[in-house]
Amino acid sequence: MNSSPLPRMEIYRQVRVVLVRHLIDIGRLSIQISMQHIRFHGSLCRLPDVTATLTPEIIQSIFSELGRIRGIRRVDSNFDNWRQVEGAGATWVPVETEKIVAPALGTSSLDVFDIKDDGETGQPGG
C-alpha cells in the first residue's frame, strides 16, 4: 500500500511523466485525480509521429507504474479504443471502432423515408 498521499498537482505531474515516458498522446485524454484515485477518459494512443504500436503489455506496464505513485490506491479508465477484459489477468484488448466512410462525390448520400402511423416505412409520395 502507498503511504501518505502527495498533493494533487504533484500526482498529476507524475501521471503525465509516466504517460510521456511511454509516448502517449496526453492531448487525447482527460485525467481526473481525486481522493487517491486516478480516472482516465478518452483515447489511449501513441503520439502521432511514433511508429511503435501500443500493446496490451505496454498498457499493463503503464497502469502498474501509475499504481506505484505514492498515495494512489486506484486507477480506472474509460477509453474509447481499449478495454480491460474481466477475469484473471485482466488483459487489455483494442476496441473496434466503426469507421464512417463519406459517400463518393456526385452520389446521393441521403435516403428519405416517411414514417407511417402503423410503424411501417415507405418512400415519400408513395
C-alpha positions in Angstrom: 0.0 0.0 0.0 1.2 3.5 -0.8 2.0 5.8 2.1 0.8 9.3 2.7 -0.7 10.9 -0.4 1.1 13.6 -2.4 -0.5 16.9 -3.3 -2.9 16.5 -6.2 -0.8 18.7 -8.6 2.3 16.5 -7.8 0.3 13.4 -8.6 -0.9 14.9 -11.8 2.7 15.8 -12.7 3.8 12.2 -12.0 0.9 10.8 -14.1 1.9 12.9 -17.0 5.6 11.8 -16.6 4.5 8.1 -16.9 2.4 8.8 -19.9 5.0 10.8 -21.7 7.7 8.2 -20.9 5.5 5.7 -22.9 4.9 8.2 -25.7 1.2 8.5 -25.0 -0.7 11.4 -26.6 -2.0 13.1 -23.4 -3.9 15.6 -25.5 -6.4 12.9 -26.3 -7.0 12.0 -22.6 -8.9 13.5 -19.8 -7.2 12.9 -16.5 -9.1 13.3 -13.2 -7.5 12.9 -9.8 -9.4 12.8 -6.5 -9.2 11.0 -3.2 -6.3 8.7 -4.1 -8.0 7.8 -7.3 -6.9 8.4 -11.0 -9.6 8.3 -13.7 -8.9 8.4 -17.5 -11.4 9.1 -20.3 -10.8 9.4 -24.0 -8.4 7.7 -26.4 -5.2 5.9 -25.3 -2.9 6.4 -28.3 0.7 7.0 -29.1 1.9 10.4 -30.2 1.2 11.0 -33.9 4.8 10.5 -35.2 5.5 7.4 -33.1 5.6 4.2 -35.2 5.7 1.7 -32.3 2.3 0.3 -31.7 0.6 0.3 -28.3 0.3 -3.2 -26.9 -1.7 -4.7 -24.0 1.6 -5.4 -22.2 2.6 -1.7 -22.5 -0.8 -0.6 -21.2 -0.4 -3.0 -18.3 3.0 -1.6 -17.6 1.6 2.0 -17.6 -1.1 1.1 -15.1 1.4 -0.7 -12.9 3.6 2.4 -12.8 0.6 4.6 -12.1 -0.4 2.3 -9.2 3.1 2.8 -7.7 2.7 6.6 -7.3 2.7 7.4 -3.7 -0.8 7.8 -2.3 -2.7 6.3 -5.3 -4.9 3.4 -4.4 -7.0 3.0 -7.6 -6.6 3.7 -11.3 -9.7 3.5 -13.5 -10.2 4.1 -17.2 -12.9 4.6 -19.7 -11.1 4.5 -23.0 -12.9 4.6 -26.3 -10.3 2.5 -28.1 -9.2 0.0 -25.4 -11.0 -2.0 -22.7 -9.9 -4.3 -20.0 -11.2 -7.9 -20.1 -12.7 -9.1 -16.9 -11.3 -12.1 -15.1 -7.9 -13.5 -14.2 -5.1 -11.4 -15.6 -7.4 -8.7 -16.8 -5.7 -8.2 -20.2 -6.3 -5.2 -22.4 -7.9 -5.5 -25.8 -8.4 -2.9 -28.5 -12.0 -1.8 -29.2 -13.0 -2.0 -32.8 -14.4 1.4 -33.8 -16.8 1.7 -36.7 -15.4 3.9 -39.4 -17.8 6.2 -41.2 -17.0 6.4 -44.9 -18.0 9.6 -46.8 -20.1 9.0 -49.9 -18.4 9.4 -53.3 -18.7 12.8 -54.9 -21.7 13.2 -57.1 -23.8 10.5 -55.4 -26.8 10.9 -53.2 -26.0 10.2 -49.6 -29.4 10.7 -48.1 -32.4 8.4 -48.4 -35.7 9.9 -47.2 -38.4 7.8 -45.7 -41.8 8.7 -44.5 -42.9 7.1 -41.2 -46.5 5.9 -41.2 -48.6 5.6 -38.1 -48.6 1.8 -38.3 -44.8 1.8 -37.8 -44.1 0.9 -41.5 -41.8 3.0 -43.6 -42.2 3.8 -47.2 -40.8 6.0 -49.9 -42.1 9.6 -49.9 -45.0 10.2 -52.3 -45.9 6.5 -52.4 
